[in-house]
Amino acid sequence: MYEPIRTKSVHSTMADASSDFPHRSREEELDIQLAGHLAALLAVTDELRGSTPSADLDGAAERLVEQVTRLRGGRAPLRATPSAGADPAALHRRAHTLAGRALVVAASRADTAAAILTAERMDAHSSALADPKELSAAH
């Protein structure tokens, strides 16, 4: 009445643990995600350094480079070239958002160093947005 199944299923099963594509652990996936968020935060930090140079941003950029390099197994991140006419308030908002995303991943990964760094960056960008003098100094 029914035709027997003659081919293997296209769906993977728990019994068929071998597959043709590599699997990463949850920790490896979180490392990749965290490195990506921190690299994006570094790019925005570099943009801010171009429009409003400060020792705080310089130090933050170096710490971000260290964390991304650590998470990527020694590969240093690419650095952004600051563009002219960037809006510092928009950059601070973007950096705050990126730092928040990185903080969530760092917390779920239990990465204390990255969590502390991202929380500090969130505070710094919040302070910059709350202080209009700091933003107007860039114009």
C-alpha positions, 0 to 999 in steps of 0.5 A, spaced: 500 500 500 505 504 501 512 505 498 518 504 502 522 510 504 529 509 500 532 516 501 535 519 507 531 524 510 533 531 509 532 533 516 537 532 521 535 528 527 538 527 534 540 520 532 544 523 526 549 527 530 554 527 524 553 533 519 556 536 513 557 543 516 561 545 523 557 547 529 559 552 534 558 552 541 554 557 545 560 560 548 563 561 541 557 564 538 556 569 544 564 571 543 562 572 535 556 576 537 560 580 542 566 581 538 561 584 533 558 589 537 564 591 540 567 592 533 561 597 531 562 601 538 569 602 536 567 604 529 563 609 532 568 611 538 573 612 532 568 617 529 567 621 535 574 621 536 574 625 529 569 630 531 570 631 539 577 629 540 578 627 548 583 623 552 576 619 555 575 617 547 582 615 546 582 610 552 576 607 550 578 606 543 584 602 546 580 598 551 575 596 545 581 594 541 584 590 546 577 586 548 575 585 540 582 582 539 581 578 545 575 575 543 577 574 536 583 570 538 588 575 536 586 578 530 585 586 531 579 590 529 579 594 523 579 602 525 574 607 522 576 613 519 573 619 521 568 623 516 567 630 516 560 633 519 558 627 523 553 629 528 556 628 535 549 627 539 547 622 533 554 618 534 553 618 542 546 615 541 548 610 536 554 608 541 550 608 547 545 603 543 551 599 541 554 599 548 547 596 551 547 591 546 554 589 547 552 589 555 547 584 554 551 579 550 557 580 555 552 579 561 549 572 558 557 570 557 559 572 564 565 576 561 566 581 566 571 585 563 567 586 557 561 588 561 564 593 565 567 596 559 560 597 556 557 599 562 562 605 563 561 607 555 554 607 556 555 612 562 559 616 558 555 617 552 549 618 557 553 623 560 555 626 553 548 627 551 545 630 558 551 635 557 549 640 551 556 644 552 560 637 551 556 636 544 556 644 542 564 644 543 564 640 537 561 645 532 
